[in-house]
Amino acid sequence: MNEASGGPTASRLRVRRHPERGAYDAETVRSIVDAGLICHLGYATDAGPVVLPTLYGRDGDTVYFHGSPAAGMFRHADPTVDVCLTITLVDGFVLARSLFSHSMNYRSVAIFGKAERVEDKDEQLRGLRAVTEHLVPGRWDEARQPDEDEMRQTAVYRISLEKASAKVRTGGPKDDPEDISLDVWAGVVPVSIVTGQPVPAPELPSGTIPSEAVRILAGKHRA
């Protein structure tokens, strides 16, 4: 969120196409990070560039994500290599009178930096809690927490929000003046994520009801 004074990082942070949609303030960046569900991590390998989806959570100005140490994303991770973590939210399909002017309303964030592996046990747990609470608030204290063997099987990484930029598109279609009179419907079809009713596991003991966190999550509209 702090723009570098010059060099390659500053260039990447700036939104070049439709620069009026760019945002670099902490509030906008954090709000998009908090509203998302899945991030995509891009990094370089000897075989070429790779982009993979993963879950994440934010704690202050740090984004945590995790996975198996045996996974390719973590086997190839190098703390000296730059990565790019992106989050995108689709808010609506923007339907114009001309196909060329169709678009989407969206909010996105690009975070540039190093994917640092967390070695401190307390911070590992803090990162895993951030991921859990981001997806299902309240679940960390309801379910059994990781034991030592499970922690050994889990790699936790962090990336700072220090170098991040947002891009946001809102509003309706922007047709050319000569297309306004066409007899074609134009406008915005909103898009949102809505969770449904919980489906119990087959082996769930009789009488076990959804916890408070599950009840809150069920039917939730995620803007």
C-alpha positions in Angstrom: 0.0 0.0 0.0 3.1 2.2 0.3 4.2 3.1 -3.2 7.9 2.7 -3.9 9.6 5.9 -4.9 10.9 4.4 -8.1 12.1 1.3 -9.9 10.4 -1.8 -11.1 8.2 -2.3 -8.0 6.7 1.2 -8.3 6.0 0.6 -12.0 4.2 -2.7 -11.3 2.1 -1.0 -8.5 0.7 1.6 -10.8 -2.5 0.7 -12.8 -1.7 1.6 -16.4 -4.9 0.5 -18.2 -7.8 2.6 -16.9 -5.6 4.3 -14.3 -8.7 6.1 -12.9 -9.7 2.7 -11.5 -6.5 2.3 -9.5 -6.4 2.7 -5.7 -3.5 2.6 -3.4 -4.8 3.4 0.0 -4.8 0.9 2.9 -8.5 1.0 3.5 -9.4 0.0 0.0 -6.8 -2.7 -0.2 -7.7 -4.3 3.1 -11.5 -4.2 2.4 -11.0 -6.2 -0.9 -8.6 -8.7 0.8 -11.2 -9.2 3.6 -14.1 -9.7 1.1 -12.3 -12.3 -1.0 -12.3 -16.1 -0.5 -9.5 -17.4 -2.7 -6.2 -15.8 -3.8 -3.9 -16.8 -6.7 -0.2 -16.9 -6.2 2.1 -16.4 -9.1 5.7 -17.4 -9.0 8.6 -18.5 -11.2 10.0 -22.0 -11.5 12.7 -23.6 -13.7 9.9 -25.0 -15.8 8.2 -21.6 -16.3 5.7 -19.4 -14.5 3.0 -21.0 -12.3 -0.2 -19.5 -10.9 -2.1 -21.5 -8.2 -5.2 -20.8 -6.2 -5.1 -21.1 -2.4 -6.9 -20.0 0.8 -5.7 -17.1 2.8 -6.3 -14.9 5.8 -5.2 -11.4 6.8 -3.8 -10.4 10.2 -3.0 -6.6 10.2 -1.0 -5.9 7.1 0.2 -9.5 6.7 -1.6 -12.1 4.5 -1.1 -15.7 5.4 -1.6 -18.9 3.3 -0.7 -22.5 3.9 -0.5 -25.9 2.3 1.4 -29.2 2.4 5.2 -28.8 2.3 5.2 -31.5 -0.4 3.1 -29.4 -2.7 4.8 -27.9 -5.7 4.0 -24.3 -4.6 6.0 -24.8 -1.5 8.7 -27.1 -2.8 9.7 -24.4 -5.3 9.2 -21.5 -3.0 12.3 -19.4 -2.6 12.3 -16.4 -0.2 14.6 -14.5 -2.6 12.2 -14.7 -5.5 9.4 -12.2 -6.1 5.8 -13.4 -6.1 2.5 -11.8 -6.9 -0.6 -12.6 -4.9 -3.9 -11.6 -6.5 -7.5 -11.5 -5.2 -10.5 -10.7 -7.5 -14.1 -10.1 -6.7 -16.7 -10.0 -9.5 -19.6 -7.7 -8.6 -21.6 -7.6 -11.8 -21.8 -8.3 -15.5 -22.0 -5.0 -17.4 -24.1 -5.6 -20.5 -23.8 -2.8 -23.1 -25.6 -2.2 -26.4 -22.5 -3.1 -28.3 -20.4 -6.3 -27.6 -17.2 -4.3 -27.6 -18.4 -2.2 -24.6 -19.4 -5.2 -22.4 -17.5 -5.3 -19.2 -17.6 -6.3 -15.5 -17.8 -4.5 -12.2 -15.0 -5.9 -10.0 -12.6 -5.3 -7.2 -9.1 -6.6 -7.3 -5.9 -6.4 -5.4 -2.3 -7.3 -6.5 0.3 -7.8 -3.8 4.0 -7.9 -4.7 6.7 -9.2 -2.5 8.4 -12.3 -1.0 6.6 -15.4 0.2 8.3 -15.9 3.5 7.9 -19.3 5.3 6.8 -18.8 8.9 9.1 -20.7 11.2 7.9 -19.4 14.6 5.3 -21.8 16.1 3.2 -19.1 17.7 3.1 -17.2 14.4 2.3 -20.4 12.5 -0.8 -20.8 14.7 -1.7 -17.2 14.3 -1.5 -17.5 10.5 -3.6 -20.7 10.5 -6.2 -19.0 12.8 -6.3 -16.0 10.4 -7.0 -18.3 7.4 -9.7 -20.2 9.4 -11.4 -17.1 10.8 -11.3 -15.4 7.4 -13.4 -18.2 5.9 -15.6 -19.2 8.9 -15.5 -16.7 11.7 -15.6 -18.4 15.1 -14.6 -21.8 13.8 -11.1 -21.7 15.3 -12.4 -22.0 18.8 -15.1 -24.5 18.0 -13.0 -27.3 16.3 -10.0 -29.2 17.5 -6.8 -27.2 16.8 -3.8 -28.6 15.0 -1.5 -31.0 17.0 2.3 -31.1 16.6 2.2 -33.8 13.9 -0.3 -31.9 11.8 1.8 -28.7 12.2 4.8 -30.6 10.8 2.7 -31.5 7.8 1.7 -27.9 7.2 3.7 -25.1 5.7 2.6 -21.5 6.6 3.7 -18.6 4.5 3.2 -14.8 4.8 3.4 -11.8 2.4 3.2 -8.2 3.4 0.6 -5.7 2.1 3.3 -3.1 2.0 3.5 -3.2 -1.8 -0.1 -3.6 -3.0 -2.5 -1.9 -5.3 -6.2 -2.2 -6.0 -8.3 -1.8 -9.1 -12.0 -1.2 -9.0 -14.7 -0.8 -11.7 -18.2 0.3 -10.8 -21.2 1.7 -12.7 -23.2 0.9 -15.8 -22.2 0.4 -19.4 -20.4 3.0 -21.4 -21.8 2.8 -24.9 -20.7 5.0 -27.7 -23.3 7.8 -28.4 -24.3 6.3 -31.7 -25.3 3.0 -30.0 -27.6 4.6 -27.3 -30.6 4.4 -29.6 -30.2 0.7 -30.4 -33.2 -1.5 -29.3 -30.9 -3.7 -27.1 -31.2 -4.0 -23.3 -28.3 -2.6 -21.4 -27.4 -2.5 -17.7 -25.8 -4.4 -14.9 -26.6 -8.0 -13.7 -25.3 -8.1 -10.1 -23.1 -11.1 -9.0 -22.7 -12.2 -5.4 -21.7 -15.3 -3.4 -24.3 -16.9 -1.2 -23.8 -19.9 1.1 -26.5 -22.5 1.5 -27.9 -24.7 4.2 -25.4 -27.0 5.9 -25.2 -30.6 4.8 -24.3 -32.9 7.7 -21.5 -35.5 7.4 -22.8 -39.1 7.1 -21.2 -40.2 10.3 -22.4 -37.2 12.4 -23.7 -38.4 15.7 -27.5 -38.1 16.1 -28.5 -34.9 17.8 -25.4 -33.0 16.8 -26.6 -29.6 15.6 -24.7 -26.9 13.6 -22.4 -24.7 15.8 -22.9 -21.0 16.0 -20.2 -20.4 13.4 -21.8 -22.8 11.0 -25.3 -21.2 11.6 -23.9 -17.7 10.9 -22.1 -18.9 7.8 -25.2 -20.7 6.4 -27.2 -18.5 4.1 -24.6 -15.7 4.4 -24.4 -13.1 1.6 -20.8 -12.3 0.9 -20.5 -8.9 -0.7 
